[in-house]
Amino acid sequence: LTAALADRRSVELSELCSLAITFSAERSTAWMQRWREVAPSLLQLSSHLAASAPLQELVLTDLRSADILTSILRSCSRQLRVCRASLIGPESRRQPLELPSTGLPVLECFMIRHRDFCEQRASRQERLTVFAAPLLACLNSVRRP
């Protein structure tokens, strides 16, 4: 994925309706370094999705940054029907999750979960934060059954 995103000509997303990415949940310096190498490409992915993909379903497992989810939600807010994401570790709480202020008009299912590494002390665990106004806009935009 990283190499394909670097060469825009090799990425064809015009028919991508669903995307699922699972990241390692291992807590190590090596995996954290790998995450830092991959994160800029994931931010690029959101611009590719906005430009050409009719993404309707998104599943991101064990993200270490709310910024990635924020970026993809902004890019795909008009057509996203299903979003399931889990964030892991203290890095994912550095910035609040920012939902699109315009809402998610066709959203049918939205699940965000945060967890810490199992060996992390409870006293050091904080909660994921979400800005209230965009959250309310998203909740108000959800289609009623």
Salt bridges, closest charged atoms under 4 A:
ASP7 OD1 - ARG9 NE 3.22
GLU37 OE1 - ARG34 NH1 3.29
GLU57 OE2 - ARG81 NH2 2.86
ASP62 OD1 - ARG115 NH2 2.89
GLU98 OE1 - ARG74 NH2 2.87
GLU108 OE1 - ARG81 NH1 3.35
GLU108 OE2 - ARG143 NH1 3.83
ASP116 OD1 - ARG93 NH1 2.65
GLU119 OE2 - ARG27 NH1 3.76
